[in-house]
Amino acid sequence: MPLALQEFLTQMSFLALCAFVNKLGLEASSGYGVACKIVNFAMLVPSALMQPMASFVSQNVGAGKHHRARKSMFTGMV
């Protein structure tokens, strides 16, 4: 649930930003489109790491291994 909420809020902020930039004209919209593609490509690796890390931490919390969950969370943040 926290991961879904984070993803929802991120996508809504991108949508609001896109709506704002589209009002600025064709050049700004084109530049924003290119920037979005670059950002999406750059975020592939962190996103791919974030989702399995969230599952791993939550499974350890559910199993009562809080020390292991905390250690894996900090390792993922590094």
N, C-alpha and C positions, 0 to 999 in steps of 0.2 A: 504494500500500500504506500509506504513512503517514497519508494522509487517511482511508482506511477504518478503520485502527486508532483514530485519534482519534475518529471518529464512533461506533465501537463502544463505546469507553470512556465517552464522554459519555452515550450511551443507557443503558448499564448503570448509571451513577451515578444517572440520573433514575429508572430502574426501582427501584433500591434505596431511594431517597428516597421514592418513591411507596408502596412496601411499608411503610416505617416510618410514614409519615403516616397511612396507612389504619388502623393500629392505634390511633391517637389519637382516633378518633371521627368522627361525621358532619360536624360543623362544620369540623374541621380538613381533612377530605378535600375538602369543598366549596370551602373557601378555596384549598387547594392546586390543585384543578382549574382554578379561575379564574386563579390566578397562572400556571399552566402555559400556558394559552391566550394570556395576555398576553406571556409570555416567547417562546413560539413565533412570535408575530406580530412581535415586536421583533427576533428573530434571522433573519428572512427576508433582509434586505439583507446582513448580514455573511456569511451562508451562501452567498448567491448570488454574492458577490464572492470568497469563499474558493475555491470549486471551480474556476472558470476561471483564477484566479491560480495555483493549484497546477499546472494543466496547462501554463500559459504558462511558468512557471519551469522545470518539468521538461523541456519541449521545448527550451528554451534551454540547459539543462545538457547534454542529450543531443547538441545540435549543437555543443557545445564553446564556447559563448558565455557563459562564467561571469560576466563583468562585467555583461552585459545581464541575466542571471538575478538576480544580486545586486541590481542597481538596481531591477528590477521587484519583487523581494521587499520591499525597503525602502519602495518607493512604495506597495505594497499594505498594508503595516503602518501607514503614516501614514494 
